């Protein structure tokens, strides 16, 4: 068996610097009471060792009392963790050191983290938007964010940033300059994706590469080691962010990756299948070298002969075994169980999906966990069921999801009496018709074959009941919350007309409806909204006013750009000649349309050179004539036109013409 440790496994520079300073204080034996502000590093084994040696954990709330209790005979020294602390906590410690002569604190903040503190402080300006790629609740991130005093956001990963952008979160920050940093242990791949997304949102974002260089090297080495190993062991504290990222990286490359905190956990795992197994060991930044060496020793000293001997034990019905795939067909797969019998799994004991091809799902060398169904020592075979193991594991996920309110992904496979059946992993979940999201008496068959997401709302024995509607409702609520957090007067939206009444049209703005009153639909009087828009039509509107408490939004549709009067005055002036259409006639004159939405009056005295009895003596409805604009009343938005003015001008020109030119 070959066991290999990643070169950069274990304590990073920042963690080693913190632990060395604490070790020096312990060894000095100055009679000081030693404390760490919170846990010094994310490793329970190491922290328990510190406790056994008299080092206690204090909270920032306890610091004033500890400082007050410090005396010459019993001084107090507190060590700040490598992840750093919030700005206000540091200011408190500084003040306590000044007030109490025998109270001290050691700043063990990692230099890489301190660098981000400086970046945040130096760019803490109102016209900046501070963005951090990392876990918002992580102590390192909490400390960093405290150094920026204005608008700031954290995103766990690139998908979280993408969702925020799509929901319009960034619109509320206007033209603020974005500053982007990363948690020192952020996954390199996620960091690159995050940068790409931000660069699409902003032309020139200010980006600082703040991932610790050792973290980069550690992740790269772990990936390379996982690629050449049959088994990967990742060691680190349960709360360690960088250990979690190492595990995710290795698991994607080497499926047989396990995560442990202590060497004794190895005994609980079924890791080795042959004497030729290659084992890789990687460790998080808070893992002491002693633990790494103990894991290495345990793996190296495993007695393969004892393991081989134990493999000859009899398999019993119901046993859970792990085997290596030796052959695959579309009807069954064959497994080496490391025992005297060969394992077989038929297709129907792998999945309920008859369209799946086993030759595409598995290949030689894959590790499969299955439950023993029937054993024949005479034939030397054991019939196994992968589906049984998957179902048991998946069932626990379903039970946990019901307790935690988690959302599960599944596929609608059948329409059954009273609802539909959703396949979640290897288990079926019943979704009542009322919980499908399909309207009452609607066709449930429209859901069959579709991928969906559900919440488990009840567990009855071995039967799970789920709801698609609950997920849709939660998504709609989240969408509404995001909408109401960014809405402002004047903001422009594009939405579809959802419904109409006699007084207005309702527009879907993205999960939230707003109403455009019919007077806002057109500059001209209209009888109904249907004169301008239709249901389903996409229109661009803007927010005139809103009441977030009552969930009401008043929208505008007509703008100055579409105001016929502004269009008219921008195109015509007094003295201009326009081709106009006669649209109405009254005893005192005729009304003519100059442009759509603006009419002018041709007084009866301005229709002809001679006196006429009524406009209809000369004009007809729909007739197009040339008329001169003789007056524009801006205040009352009225226009006076004259046909006679043009006739008079033509007559004057003719009379002025020399006789020899006639």
C-alpha positions in Angstrom: 0.0 0.0 0.0 1.3 3.5 -0.9 0.5 6.4 1.4 1.4 9.9 0.3 1.0 13.2 2.3 0.4 16.5 0.4 3.5 18.7 0.8 1.6 21.6 2.2 -0.7 19.7 4.5 -1.4 21.1 7.9 -0.6 24.4 9.6 -0.4 27.3 7.3 1.9 30.3 8.0 -0.8 32.3 9.8 -2.0 29.4 12.0 1.6 28.3 12.8 2.5 31.9 13.7 -0.5 32.1 16.1 0.1 28.7 17.7 3.9 29.3 18.1 3.2 32.6 20.0 0.8 30.8 22.3 3.3 27.9 22.8 6.0 30.4 23.8 3.8 32.0 26.4 2.9 28.5 27.8 6.5 27.5 28.0 7.6 30.8 29.5 5.7 30.1 32.7 5.4 33.7 33.7 2.4 33.0 35.9 0.0 34.6 33.5 -3.6 33.5 33.0 -3.8 32.6 29.3 -6.9 33.0 27.2 -7.8 32.8 23.5 -10.5 35.1 22.3 -12.8 32.5 20.9 -11.1 29.3 19.6 -7.5 30.1 18.4 -7.9 27.8 15.3 -10.7 25.6 13.9 -9.5 22.3 15.3 -11.3 20.8 18.3 -8.5 18.3 19.0 -5.9 21.0 19.3 -8.2 23.3 21.3 -8.9 20.4 23.8 -5.1 20.0 24.2 -4.8 23.7 25.0 -7.6 23.4 27.6 -5.8 20.5 29.2 -2.7 22.7 29.5 -4.7 25.5 31.3 -5.5 27.8 28.3 -9.1 29.0 28.5 -11.4 30.4 25.9 -12.9 33.8 26.6 -15.5 35.9 24.7 -15.2 39.6 24.0 -18.0 40.2 26.4 -15.8 38.7 29.2 -12.8 40.8 28.4 -13.6 43.8 30.6 -14.1 41.6 33.6 -10.9 39.7 32.9 -9.0 43.0 32.5 -10.3 44.3 35.8 -9.2 41.1 37.6 -5.6 41.3 36.3 -3.0 41.9 39.0 0.7 42.0 39.2 0.6 38.5 40.8 -1.9 37.2 38.3 -1.7 39.1 35.0 -4.0 38.2 32.0 -2.9 37.7 28.5 -5.5 37.1 25.6 -4.5 35.8 22.2 -6.5 37.0 19.2 -7.2 34.2 16.7 -5.6 33.9 13.3 -8.9 34.7 11.6 -8.8 38.2 13.2 -11.6 40.0 15.0 -14.0 42.9 14.3 -12.7 46.4 14.5 -14.8 47.3 17.5 -13.4 44.3 19.4 -9.9 45.4 18.7 -10.7 48.9 19.9 -12.1 47.5 23.1 -8.9 45.5 23.8 -6.7 48.5 23.1 -8.7 50.5 25.6 -8.5 47.8 28.2 -4.7 47.6 27.8 -4.4 51.3 28.5 -6.7 51.2 31.5 -5.3 48.1 33.2 -1.5 47.7 33.6 -1.6 43.9 33.9 -3.9 43.1 31.0 -2.3 42.3 27.7 -3.3 40.9 24.3 -1.4 39.3 21.5 -2.6 40.0 18.0 -2.2 36.7 16.1 -4.2 37.8 13.1 -2.8 36.2 9.9 -0.9 38.8 7.9 -3.0 37.8 4.8 -6.2 38.6 6.8 -4.7 41.9 8.1 -4.0 42.9 4.5 -7.7 42.6 3.7 -8.5 44.7 6.8 -6.3 47.4 5.4 -7.9 47.2 1.9 -11.4 47.5 3.5 -10.4 50.5 5.7 -8.5 52.4 2.9 -11.5 52.1 0.5 -14.2 52.7 3.1 -15.9 55.6 1.3 -19.6 56.4 0.6 -19.2 56.1 -3.1 -17.8 52.6 -2.9 -19.6 49.2 -2.7 -17.5 46.5 -0.8 -18.1 43.0 -2.0 -16.6 39.8 -0.4 -16.6 36.3 -1.8 -16.9 34.0 1.3 -19.2 32.8 4.1 -20.9 35.7 5.8 -20.9 34.0 9.2 -17.2 33.0 9.2 -15.2 34.8 11.8 -12.6 36.0 9.3 -15.4 37.5 7.1 -17.1 39.1 10.1 -13.9 40.8 11.0 -13.1 42.0 7.5 -16.6 43.5 6.9 -16.3 45.5 10.1 -13.6 47.6 8.5 -15.8 49.0 5.8 -18.4 51.5 7.1 -20.7 51.9 4.0 -22.6 49.6 1.6 -21.2 46.1 1.6 -22.3 42.6 0.6 -21.1 39.0 0.9 -21.6 36.1 -1.5 -21.0 32.5 -0.5 -20.1 31.6 -4.1 -20.4 32.7 -7.7 -24.0 31.3 -8.0 -25.1 33.5 -5.1 -23.6 36.5 -6.8 -25.3 35.6 -10.1 -28.7 35.2 -8.4 -28.3 38.6 -6.7 -27.5 40.2 -10.0 -30.5 38.7 -11.7 -32.8 39.8 -9.0 -31.7 43.4 -9.4 -29.8 43.8 -6.1 -27.1 45.9 -7.6 -29.5 48.4 -9.1 -30.1 50.1 -5.7 -26.4 51.0 -5.4 -26.4 53.1 -8.6 -22.9 54.1 -9.8 -21.0 53.1 -6.7 -17.5 51.7 -7.5 -17.3 48.0 -6.6 -14.4 46.7 -4.5 -14.1 42.9 -4.6 -12.0 40.7 -2.2 -12.1 37.1 -1.3 -12.0 35.1 2.0 -8.4 33.9 2.2 -9.5 30.2 2.0 -12.0 30.7 -0.9 -12.0 28.0 -3.6 -9.9 29.2 -6.6 -12.5 28.0 -9.1 -15.3 29.8 -7.4 -13.1 33.0 -7.1 -12.5 33.0 -10.9 -16.2 32.6 -11.7 -17.1 35.4 -9.2 -14.7 37.7 -11.0 -16.1 36.9 -14.4 -19.6 37.6 -13.3 -18.7 40.9 -11.6 -16.8 42.1 -14.8 -20.1 41.6 -16.7 -21.9 43.8 -14.3 -19.3 46.5 -14.0 -16.8 47.9 -16.6 -13.8 48.4 -14.3 -14.4 46.8 -10.9 -11.5 47.1 -8.4 -10.5 43.5 -7.7 -7.9 42.4 -5.1 -6.6 38.8 -5.2 -6.6 38.1 -1.5 -6.7 34.3 -1.4 -3.7 33.1 0.6 -0.9 31.9 -1.6 -0.6 28.8 0.6 -4.3 28.1 0.2 -3.9 28.2 -3.6 -0.9 25.8 -3.4 -2.7 23.6 -0.9 -5.8 23.3 -3.2 -3.7 22.6 -6.3 -1.6 19.9 -4.6 -4.7 18.3 -3.1 -6.3 18.1 -6.5 -3.2 16.6 -8.1 -2.8 14.0 -5.3 -6.5 13.1 -5.5 -6.1 12.4 -9.3 -3.4 9.8 -8.6 -5.0 8.2 -5.5 -7.6 5.5 -5.0 -8.6 6.8 -1.6 -8.2 10.4 -0.3 -8.3 11.3 3.4 -8.8 15.0 4.2 -8.1 15.9 7.8 -9.4 19.0 9.6 -11.8 20.5 12.1 -15.5 20.2 11.5 -15.9 24.0 11.4 -12.8 24.6 9.2 -13.8 26.4 6.0 -10.5 25.6 4.2 -10.8 21.9 5.1 -14.4 21.9 3.7 -13.1 23.3 0.4 -10.3 20.8 0.2 -12.8 18.0 0.7 -15.1 19.3 -2.0 -12.1 19.6 -4.4 -10.8 16.1 -3.7 -14.3 14.5 -3.7 -15.0 15.7 -7.3 -11.8 14.0 -8.5 -11.6 11.0 -6.2 -15.0 9.6 -5.3 -13.5 7.6 -2.4 -12.7 10.8 -0.4 -13.4 10.9 3.3 -13.1 13.7 5.8 -12.0 13.1 9.4 -10.9 15.1 12.4 -9.2 12.5 14.5 -7.1 9.4 13.6 -9.4 7.1 15.5 -12.2 7.8 13.0 -10.3 5.6 10.5 -11.4 2.5 12.3 -15.0 3.3 11.5 -14.4 3.6 7.7 -14.2 0.8 5.1 -11.4 2.3 3.0 -9.1 -0.4 1.7 -9.8 -3.0 -0.9 -6.4 -4.3 -1.9 -2.7 -4.2 -1.0 -2.1 -2.0 -4.0 -4.4 0.8 -3.0 -2.9 4.3 -3.2 -3.9 6.6 -0.3 -3.5 10.4 -0.4 -3.6 12.5 2.7 -4.4 16.2 2.7 -5.0 18.4 5.7 -6.6 21.8 6.4 -4.6 24.9 7.6 -5.6 24.2 11.2 -4.5 20.6 11.4 -1.5 20.0 13.7 1.4 17.9 12.2 1.0 15.3 15.0 -2.4 14.4 13.9 -1.3 14.1 10.2 1.6 11.8 11.2 -0.7 9.6 13.3 -3.1 9.2 10.3 -0.1 8.4 8.1 1.2 5.8 10.5 -2.2 4.2 11.0 -2.7 3.8 7.2 0.9 2.6 6.6 0.7 -0.1 9.3 -2.6 -1.6 8.2 -2.0 -5.4 8.0 -3.2 -6.5 4.6 -3.0 -10.2 5.5 -5.5 -9.7 8.4 -7.7 -7.8 6.0 -7.5 -10.5 3.4 -8.3 -13.1 6.0 -11.3 -11.2 7.2 -12.6 -11.0 3.7 -13.3 -14.7 3.7 -16.0 -14.3 6.3 -19.5 -15.5 5.2 -21.7 -12.8 3.7 -25.1 -12.7 5.3 -28.4 -11.4 3.9 -28.9 -7.8 4.8 -25.1 -7.0 5.0 -23.9 -3.8 3.4 -20.8 -4.4 1.3 -18.6 -2.3 -1.0 -17.3 -3.9 -4.2 -15.2 -3.0 -7.2 -16.9 -3.1 -10.6 -15.2 -5.8 -12.8 -17.8 -6.0 -15.7 -20.7 -4.0 -16.9 -23.6 -4.8 -19.3 -26.9 -3.1 -19.9 -28.6 -5.8 -17.8 -26.3 -6.2 -14.8 -22.9 -5.4 -13.3 -20.4 -7.7 -11.7 -18.5 -6.8 -8.5 -15.3 -8.0 -6.8 -16.3 -8.2 -3.1 -12.8 -9.2 -1.9 -14.4 -12.4 -0.7 -15.0 -16.0 -1.9 -18.1 -15.0 -3.8 -18.8 -12.7 -6.8 -21.4 -10.0 -6.5 -24.1 -9.3 -9.1 -26.5 -6.4 -9.3 -29.3 -6.6 -11.8 -30.5 -3.4 -13.6 -33.8 -3.4 -11.7 -31.9 -3.4 -8.4 -30.0 -0.3 -9.5 -32.6 2.1 -10.7 -36.3 2.4 -11.5 -35.5 4.4 -14.7 -35.7 2.0 -17.5 -34.2 4.4 -20.0 -30.8 4.5 -18.1 -28.0 2.4 -19.6 -25.7 0.8 -17.1 -22.8 0.9 -19.5 -23.1 4.7 -19.3 -23.5 4.8 -15.5 -20.6 2.6 -14.5 -17.2 1.6 -15.6 -14.6 -1.0 -14.4 -12.9 0.1 -11.2 -15.9 2.0 -9.8 -16.7 1.4 -6.1 -20.3 0.5 -5.4 -22.0 0.1 -2.0 -24.9 -2.5 -2.0 -27.0 -4.7 0.3 -26.7 -8.5 0.2 -30.0 -10.1 -0.9 -29.2 -13.8 -1.6 -25.9 -15.7 -1.1 -25.1 -19.0 -2.8 -21.8 -20.4 -1.5 -22.3 -23.4 -3.9 -22.6 -21.1 -7.0 -20.1 -18.6 -5.5 -22.4 -15.6 -6.1 -24.1 -13.0 -4.1 -27.1 -11.1 -5.4 -27.0 -7.5 -4.4 -29.2 -4.4 -4.4 -27.7 -0.9 -4.9 -31.2 0.5 -4.9 -31.8 -0.7 -1.3 -28.8 1.1 0.0 -29.5 4.2 -2.0 -33.1 4.2 -0.8 -32.1 3.9 2.8 -29.5 6.7 2.5 -31.9 8.8 0.5 -34.8 8.2 2.9 -32.7 9.7 5.7 -32.2 12.7 3.5 -35.9 13.0 3.0 -36.5 12.7 6.8 -33.9 15.3 7.5 -35.4 17.6 4.8 -38.8 17.4 6.5 -37.2 18.4 9.8 -35.1 21.2 8.4 -37.4 22.5 5.8 -34.9 21.8 3.0 -35.9 21.8 -0.7 -35.2 18.6 -2.6 -34.9 18.0 -6.4 -36.9 15.3 -8.1 -38.7 14.2 -11.2 -42.4 13.7 -11.7 -42.6 10.1 -12.8 -46.3 9.2 -12.5 -49.8 10.7 -12.2 -51.6 8.7 -9.4 -54.9 8.9 -7.7 -55.2 12.3 -6.0 -51.8 13.7 -7.1 -48.5 12.8 -8.6 -45.5 10.7 -7.7 -42.1 12.4 -7.6 -38.9 10.4 -7.7 -36.4 11.9 -5.3 -33.1 10.0 -5.5 -34.2 6.4 -5.0 -37.5 7.1 -3.2 -40.9 8.2 -4.3 -42.7 11.1 -2.7 -46.4 11.6 -3.0 -47.5 15.2 -3.9 -51.3 15.8 -3.5 -53.0 17.5 -6.4 -53.6 20.6 -4.2 -49.9 20.8 -3.6 -48.8 20.5 -7.2 -49.3 24.2 -8.2 -51.7 23.0 -11.0 -55.0 24.9 -10.8 -58.0 22.9 -9.4 -59.3 20.5 -12.1 -56.2 21.2 -14.2 -54.4 18.4 -16.1 -51.7 16.9 -13.8 -50.3 15.0 -16.8 -48.6 18.3 -17.8 -46.2 17.7 -15.0 -45.3 14.1 -15.9 -41.6 13.8 -16.9 -40.7 17.3 -15.7 -37.9 18.0 -13.2 -39.2 19.8 -10.1 -38.4 20.8 -6.6 -40.4 19.9 -3.5 -40.6 20.4 0.2 -41.4 17.4 2.5 -44.5 18.5 4.5 -45.2 15.2 6.3 -43.7 11.8 7.0 -46.2 8.9 7.6 -44.3 5.8 8.5 -42.3 5.0 5.4 -44.4 7.3 3.2 -43.4 10.9 2.4 -45.8 13.6 1.4 -44.4 16.6 -0.4 -45.4 20.0 -1.8 -44.3 21.7 -5.1 -46.6 24.6 -4.3 -44.7 25.4 -1.1 -41.4 25.8 -3.0 -43.2 28.0 -5.6 -44.7 30.1 -2.7 -41.3 30.5 -1.0 -39.7 31.5 -4.3 -42.4 34.0 -4.9 -42.1 35.4 -1.4 -38.3 35.7 -1.9 -38.8 37.3 -5.3 -41.3 39.8 -3.7 -39.0 40.6 -0.9 -36.1 41.3 -3.3 -38.5 43.4 -5.4 -39.7 45.6 -2.5 -36.2 46.0 -1.2 -35.1 47.7 -4.5 -38.2 49.5 -5.8 -38.0 53.3 -6.0 -40.0 56.1 -7.7 -39.0 56.6 -11.3 -37.6 53.1 -11.6 -38.3 51.5 -15.0 -39.7 48.0 -15.5 -40.7 45.9 -18.5 -43.6 43.6 -17.8 -46.5 41.8 -19.3 -50.1 43.1 -19.0 -51.7 40.6 -16.7 -55.3 41.7 -16.6 -57.5 44.8 -17.4 -60.4 46.5 -15.8 -62.5 49.5 -17.0 -60.2 51.9 -15.1 -56.7 50.5 -15.8 -54.3 47.7 -16.7 -52.4 45.5 -14.2 -48.8 44.7 -15.2 -46.6 41.8 -13.8 -43.3 43.4 -12.8 -41.8 40.0 -11.8 -43.9 38.4 -9.2 -45.5 41.7 -8.1 -48.3 43.5 -9.9 -48.6 47.3 -10.5 -51.5 49.2 -12.0 -51.5 51.7 -14.9 -54.6 53.9 -14.7 -56.2 54.4 -18.1 -55.4 58.1 -17.9 -51.7 57.1 -17.8 -52.0 54.9 -20.9 -52.5 57.6 -23.4 -52.3 61.4 -23.9 -55.7 61.2 -25.6 -58.9 60.3 -23.8 -59.6 56.6 -24.1 -62.8 54.6 -23.4 -61.0 51.5 -22.0 -57.4 50.3 -21.5 -58.0 47.8 -24.4 -57.8 50.8 -26.7 -54.1 51.0 -26.0 -52.8 47.6 -24.7 -53.8 43.9 -24.6 -53.4 41.1 -22.1 -50.1 39.4 -22.5 -48.5 42.4 -24.2 -45.1 43.5 -22.9 -44.8 47.2 -22.1 -42.3 49.4 -20.4 -43.6 51.3 -17.4 -42.2 53.4 -14.6 -43.0 53.7 -10.9 -45.1 56.9 -10.2 -45.7 56.0 -6.5 -45.9 53.0 -4.2 -47.0 51.9 -0.7 -44.8 49.0 0.4 -47.0 48.4 3.5 -50.2 48.0 1.4 -48.3 46.4 -1.5 -49.7 48.9 -4.0 -47.8 50.3 -7.0 -49.0 53.1 -9.3 -47.4 52.9 -12.7 -46.9 55.4 -15.5 -46.8 54.5 -19.2 -47.1 57.7 -21.2 -44.0 59.9 -21.2 -43.0 63.4 -22.4 -41.3 61.7 -25.3 -44.7 60.4 -26.5 -46.6 63.6 -25.6 -48.3 64.7 -28.9 -48.1 68.4 -27.9 -44.4 68.2 -27.3 -43.9 66.4 -30.6 -46.0 69.0 -32.4 -44.2 72.0 -30.9 -40.9 70.4 -31.6 -41.8 70.1 -35.3 -43.9 73.1 -36.1 -44.0 76.9 -35.4 -46.3 79.8 -36.2 -46.0 80.5 -39.9 -45.3 76.9 -40.9 -47.5 75.1 -43.5 -48.8 71.6 -42.7 -50.9 69.1 -44.5 -53.9 68.5 -42.2 -56.9 66.1 -42.3 -60.4 67.4 -41.6 -61.7 65.4 -38.7 -64.8 67.4 -37.5 -66.9 70.3 -38.6 -68.9 72.7 -36.4 -70.9 75.8 -37.4 -68.0 78.1 -36.4 -65.3 76.1 -38.2 -63.5 72.8 -39.0 -61.1 70.8 -36.8 -58.1 69.3 -38.6 -55.6 66.7 -37.3 -52.1 68.1 -37.7 -50.3 65.1 -36.1 -51.8 62.1 -34.2 -53.1 63.6 -31.0 -53.0 67.3 -31.9 -55.9 69.0 -33.8 -56.1 72.6 -35.0 -59.1 74.8 -35.6 -59.8 76.4 -39.0 -62.2 79.2 -38.2 -65.0 79.6 -40.7 -63.6 82.9 -41.7 -60.2 81.2 -42.5 -61.6 78.6 -44.8 -62.2 80.6 -48.0 -61.5 84.0 -49.3 -65.2 84.6 -49.8 -67.8 84.4 -47.1 -69.4 80.9 -46.7 -72.5 79.7 -44.8 -70.9 76.6 -43.2 -67.6 74.7 -43.4 -69.2 71.8 -45.3 -69.9 74.2 -48.2 -66.1 73.9 -49.0 -64.7 71.0 -47.0 -65.4 67.3 -46.5 -64.6 65.0 -43.6 -61.3 63.1 -44.2 -60.2 65.6 -46.8 -56.4 66.5 -46.6 -55.6 70.2 -47.2 -52.7 72.5 -46.7 -53.1 75.0 -43.9 -50.9 77.7 -42.4 -50.3 77.8 -38.6 -51.3 81.3 -37.6 -51.4 80.9 -33.8 -50.2 78.5 -31.0 -51.6 78.8 -27.5 -49.0 77.0 -25.3 -50.9 77.5 -22.1 -54.1 75.9 -23.4 -52.4 73.8 -26.0 -54.6 75.1 -28.9 -53.6 75.7 -32.5 -55.2 78.1 -35.0 -55.0 77.2 -38.8 -55.8 79.1 -41.9 -56.5 77.9 -45.5 -57.4 81.5 -46.5 -53.9 82.8 -45.6 -52.4 80.5 -48.2 -55.0 81.5 -50.8 -54.4 85.2 -50.0 -50.6 84.7 -50.4 -51.1 82.9 -53.7 -53.4 85.7 -55.0 -50.9 88.4 -53.9 -48.1 86.6 -55.6 -50.1 86.3 -58.8 -51.1 89.9 -58.8 -47.5 91.0 -58.3 -46.4 89.0 -61.3 -45.5 91.2 -64.3 -48.1 91.1 -67.2 -45.6 89.8 -69.7 -45.0 86.7 -67.5 -48.7 85.9 -67.3 
